[in-house]
Amino acid sequence: MGDCDPVATPADHNQKLTKQMSPISEDERKQMKKVSFRELVGGLQFLVCCTRADISFAVNAVSQFSSDPGKSHWTSAKRILRYLKGTKEMKIIYKKQEDESLTGFSDADWGNDIETRRSTTGYVFMKSGGPIS
């Protein structure tokens, strides 16, 4: 992925990942076993926890298919790497401010998971001009 073309977003908003994208035939399953999908997702989860909270939604989406990933899931995981390549110089900068108040934002999508109809929620708390949680 060192020579890949960067992308502007970690996930394609036009594509919804589903279980139907998992391998159907044994040949497809054998082919996907050669791919280090779980290792990539684990590395991406480490980045989410330590330095790159901006990819958390996309990593969560692909990690749901770690037990039986398909080619579309693999392509989506590689897209996150393409996003990271294009944004590797980005960083969080904390600045001393007069108003050191804590600001929080939250959002949810009600029942948007195609398969389970579960909701997704998220939040971010900001202080000193950057996210802290």
Disulfide bonds with the S-S distance in Angstrom:
none
